[in-house]
Amino acid sequence: MLLTAMGAVLILGACTALGLSARGRLRRRIAVLSAMLDALSFLRAEIDGPHTPLPDLIAALAQSGQPDARRLFGEIARRMDKAPGMSLGYHWSSAVRDLADELNLGQDAAAILRDASAFLGRYDAGQQLQCLSYTAARLEACRREACAAYKRHGNVYRTCGIAAGIFVVLILI
């Protein structure tokens, strides 16, 4: 009897953890998108104001207090140091591609950030600002979608995990 009760608790706990994990991934995506929007705002402010060179901006973002921005821009900075002959756009695009799953960006947001690599450092400041604003608007739409998905499905994932655990336990007993 003790083993049955222990097994039931383990099954219920595992199913609940799966539901909470799905909910956590939605919340993480919102946090990552917010961090990327903050990074784009920083880039826009620095390009518009003091006209700081992009490699210096990438290095500053690599030291960011926000872990997700620090991870992405740290990787871009590392790649720039490792292969200085390649363009910033190449390093940006490949880093976003390689870290998209780890950062939980989602396909749409990763594609939007990769598109940004096409203009960074290639045009005058005004055009870069315009493109960064467009990129930020597209990312904000992704963030709003993620927030809506979290509101719609966040509690459902948690509840379904618990319900699935109870259902499995009842079937096995």
C-alpha positions as CSV (number, residue, x, y, z in Angstrom):
1,M,0.0,0.0,0.0
2,L,2.9,2.4,0.9
3,L,4.5,1.7,-2.5
4,T,1.2,2.4,-4.3
5,A,0.8,5.7,-2.5
6,M,4.4,6.7,-3.1
7,G,4.0,5.8,-6.8
8,A,0.8,7.9,-7.0
9,V,2.5,10.9,-5.4
10,L,5.4,10.5,-7.9
11,I,3.1,10.3,-10.9
12,L,1.1,13.3,-9.7
13,G,4.3,15.3,-9.1
14,A,5.7,14.5,-12.5
15,C,2.6,15.5,-14.3
16,T,2.3,18.6,-12.3
17,A,5.9,19.5,-13.0
18,L,5.3,19.0,-16.8
19,G,2.4,21.5,-16.6
20,L,4.3,24.0,-14.6
21,S,7.3,23.6,-17.0
22,A,5.1,24.5,-20.0
23,R,3.8,27.5,-18.1
24,G,7.3,28.5,-17.2
25,R,8.4,28.4,-20.8
26,L,5.7,30.9,-21.8
27,R,6.8,33.2,-19.0
28,R,10.4,32.9,-20.0
29,R,9.6,33.8,-23.6
30,I,8.0,37.0,-22.4
31,A,11.1,37.9,-20.3
32,V,13.5,37.2,-23.2
33,L,11.4,39.2,-25.6
34,S,11.3,42.1,-23.1
35,A,15.1,41.9,-22.7
36,M,15.6,42.0,-26.4
37,L,13.3,45.0,-26.7
38,D,15.4,46.7,-23.9
39,A,18.6,45.9,-25.8
40,L,17.1,47.4,-29.0
41,S,16.1,50.5,-27.1
42,F,19.7,50.8,-25.8
43,L,21.1,50.4,-29.4
44,R,18.7,53.1,-30.7
45,A,19.5,55.6,-28.0
46,E,23.3,55.1,-28.4
47,I,23.2,55.3,-32.2
48,D,20.9,58.4,-32.1
49,G,22.8,60.2,-29.3
50,P,26.5,59.8,-28.9
51,H,26.9,57.7,-32.1
52,T,28.8,55.0,-30.3
53,P,30.3,52.4,-32.6
54,L,28.4,49.1,-32.8
55,P,31.2,46.9,-31.6
56,D,31.3,49.0,-28.4
57,L,27.5,48.8,-28.0
58,I,27.7,45.0,-28.4
59,A,30.4,44.9,-25.8
60,A,28.3,47.0,-23.4
61,L,25.3,44.8,-23.9
62,A,27.5,41.7,-23.2
63,Q,28.0,43.2,-19.8
64,S,24.3,43.9,-19.3
65,G,22.6,43.2,-16.0
66,Q,19.9,41.3,-17.9
67,P,21.1,37.6,-18.2
68,D,19.4,36.9,-21.5
69,A,20.8,40.0,-23.2
70,R,24.2,39.3,-21.7
71,R,24.1,35.7,-23.1
72,L,23.2,36.7,-26.6
73,F,25.4,39.8,-26.9
74,G,28.2,38.1,-25.1
75,E,28.1,35.4,-27.7
76,I,28.1,38.0,-30.5
77,A,31.1,39.7,-28.9
78,R,32.9,36.4,-28.4
79,R,32.4,35.6,-32.1
80,M,33.5,39.1,-33.2
81,D,36.8,38.6,-31.2
82,K,37.3,35.1,-32.5
83,A,36.7,36.0,-36.2
84,P,37.2,39.7,-36.6
85,G,37.2,39.5,-40.4
86,M,33.5,38.5,-40.5
87,S,30.8,41.2,-40.5
88,L,28.8,42.2,-37.5
89,G,25.7,41.1,-39.3
90,Y,27.1,37.6,-39.8
91,H,28.0,37.2,-36.1
92,W,24.6,38.7,-35.0
93,S,22.6,36.4,-37.3
94,S,24.5,33.2,-36.5
95,A,24.4,33.9,-32.7
96,V,20.7,34.5,-32.8
97,R,20.2,31.3,-34.9
98,D,22.4,29.2,-32.5
99,L,20.9,30.5,-29.3
100,A,17.2,30.8,-30.3
101,D,16.2,27.5,-28.7
102,E,18.3,28.1,-25.5
103,L,16.8,31.6,-25.1
104,N,13.3,30.4,-26.0
105,L,12.9,33.1,-28.6
106,G,10.5,31.3,-30.8
107,Q,10.8,31.1,-34.6
108,D,9.1,34.4,-35.3
109,A,11.2,36.5,-32.9
110,A,14.4,34.7,-34.0
111,A,13.7,35.6,-37.6
112,I,12.9,39.2,-36.7
113,L,16.2,39.5,-34.8
114,R,18.1,37.8,-37.6
115,D,16.6,40.3,-40.1
116,A,18.1,43.1,-38.0
117,S,21.5,41.8,-39.0
118,A,21.0,42.9,-42.6
119,F,21.2,46.6,-41.8
120,L,23.2,47.0,-38.6
121,G,26.5,48.8,-39.3
122,R,25.7,49.0,-43.1
123,Y,23.8,52.2,-43.4
124,D,23.8,55.7,-42.0
125,A,22.6,56.3,-38.5
126,G,19.1,57.5,-39.6
127,Q,18.4,54.3,-41.6
128,Q,19.7,52.1,-38.8
129,L,17.4,53.9,-36.3
130,Q,14.4,53.4,-38.7
131,C,15.2,49.7,-39.1
132,L,15.7,49.2,-35.4
133,S,12.4,50.9,-34.7
134,Y,10.7,48.6,-37.2
135,T,12.4,45.6,-35.6
136,A,11.3,46.7,-32.1
137,A,7.7,47.1,-33.3
138,R,7.7,43.6,-34.7
139,L,9.3,42.2,-31.5
140,E,6.7,44.0,-29.4
141,A,4.0,42.3,-31.4
142,C,5.6,38.9,-30.6
143,R,5.8,39.9,-27.0
144,R,2.1,40.9,-27.0
145,E,1.3,37.5,-28.5
146,A,3.3,35.7,-25.9
147,C,1.5,37.7,-23.1
148,A,-1.8,36.7,-24.6
149,A,-0.8,33.1,-24.8
150,Y,0.3,33.2,-21.2
151,K,-3.0,34.7,-20.1
152,R,-5.0,32.1,-22.2
153,H,-2.9,29.0,-21.5
154,G,-0.7,29.5,-18.5
155,N,-3.2,28.3,-15.9
156,V,-4.5,25.7,-18.3
157,Y,-1.1,24.1,-18.5
158,R,-0.8,24.0,-14.7
159,T,-4.3,22.6,-14.2
160,C,-4.0,20.1,-17.0
161,G,-0.8,18.8,-15.6
162,I,-2.4,18.2,-12.2
163,A,-5.5,16.7,-13.8
164,A,-3.5,14.4,-16.0
165,G,-1.6,13.2,-12.9
166,I,-4.8,12.5,-11.1
167,F,-6.2,10.7,-14.1
168,V,-3.2,8.5,-14.5
169,V,-3.2,7.6,-10.8
170,L,-6.9,6.7,-11.0
171,I,-6.3,4.5,-14.0
172,L,-3.4,2.7,-12.4
173,I,-5.2,2.1,-9.1
